[in-house]
Amino acid sequence: MKKVTVAALFLVIAFLPLTGIAAGDPSYFEGDWAGRWPGFKSEANFQDAAINISKGNAEGVFLVVYSWEGGPTGSGFPTFPGSVKTKGKVEGDQLVFGWKNKQGREITVTLKKHEENKIKAKLEKSGPTMNNERPINEAIFHRK
């Protein structure tokens, strides 16, 4: 009887990480977020964006899908909608993720808890900026 109990306990412990039950409390950042980046010259120009964050396989690593709508021509935003899949990592009280775009510029997004069901998002672009483009943009995203 003792061997059966030990074997059952071993199986439960071995497979709990696969089920996510013993993974601990979910991160504040997990879930779906929606926001709007303000334009360079006017807040009449904006770009809608969405962020989906789910727990990854490794501790502290998250799977991120960042998507954006196309902006108006001359606004400094991409004119076509798009999305990118990447990984993010919790660093202190914030989650950071990034990617390299087709032009080779690195883009980093930092999320920080702002208020209940809100995060402050900061988007930073490396390299030289083009006309009407901000190297840094900040916005508040709301939980969907």
N, C-alpha and C positions, 0 to 999 in steps of 0.2 A: 504494500500500500504506500509506503514511504517513497519508493522509486517512482510510482505513478504520479504522486503529488509533485515531486521534484521535476519530473519530465514535463508535466503540465505547466508548472511555473516557468520553466525554461522556455517553453513555446510561447507563452504569453509575453514574457519579457523580450524575446527575440523578434516577435512580430508587431509589438506596439508601435515602434517607430514607423512602420509601414502604414499603419492605420491613421496616424496623426493624433490618436487619443492622448498619448503621453507627451505630446510636443509642448505642453505648457500653454499659457495664455496666449492668444493671438496678439500680434503686434498692433498697436494703434493704427499703423499705416496700411494694414491689410484691407483690401476692399476696392471699391470703385469710387473715383474722385472726378469731378468736373470743374473746370474753371475757364477763365478768359484772360488772355494776355493783353494788356493795353497796348495801343499803337504808339509809334514813335512821335508823331507830330500832334496827334489828336486822339482822345479816347473814343471818338466816333469810329476810328479804325480799331479793330480788335481781332483776335484769333481765338476761337474756341478750341479747347484741348481736353482730353480725358486721359486718366491714368488708372490702369488696373494693376493691383499689387497682390500677389499671392506668395505663400511661403515656398521657398525653394528646398532643395535636398539638404544643403549644409546649414549648420547653425548660423543664424544671422544673415543669411543670403536670401534675397527675395527675387521672384520672377516679376518683371515689369513689362507691361505693354503700354507704351505712350503713343497716343494718336492725336492728330490735329486736323482742323478744317483748313481749307485754303483761304488765304487772306486776299483783300482787294489789291489790284495791281498798284505798285508804287507805295504800298504800306510798309515795306520792309519785311513782311511775312512771306513765306512760300505761297505761291499762287495756287498750288495744287494740294489737296489733302494727302495725308500719309500716316504711316505708323512705323514704329520700330519696337522690336522685342529685345530686351536686354536684362541684365541682372543688377540688382541694387544691394546695398549693404547698410546696415544700421551703424552709425558712428555717433556714439553718445545719445543725444535726444533727437537725432535727425536721421533721415534715410537719404542716401546719395546714389544716383544712378547716372549713367551717361553712355554716349556712343560717338562714333565718328561718322560724319555725313559723307555724301558722295564727293564733295569738294575737299575732303580730308580734314575738315575742321572738327575739333572736339567740342561736344556739347555736354554740359553737366547740369543736372537738375538736382537741387537740394530741397528736401521737404522737411518742414519742422511743424510740430503741433502748435496751432495758433489759439483756437478756442475749441469747445466741444463740437465735434463733427466738421472742423475746419482745419486746413493746413496752409501754412505760408509756403509758397513755392518760389524758388529763385532759379532762373535759367541763365546760364553763363555760356557764352560762345568764345572760343579761342580765335586768335588770329585777327587780321584786319577786318573791319566792318565795312559794309557797303552802304550806299546812300539810304537814308531812312531806316537803318537797322541799328538796334540797340545791342551792345555787347552783353548787357545784363538786363534782365527783365524780372519783375516780381509781381505776383498775383496771389489772391486767396482762392483756394480750391475747396469745394464743398463735397461732403460725402453724398453719394447718390443714394 
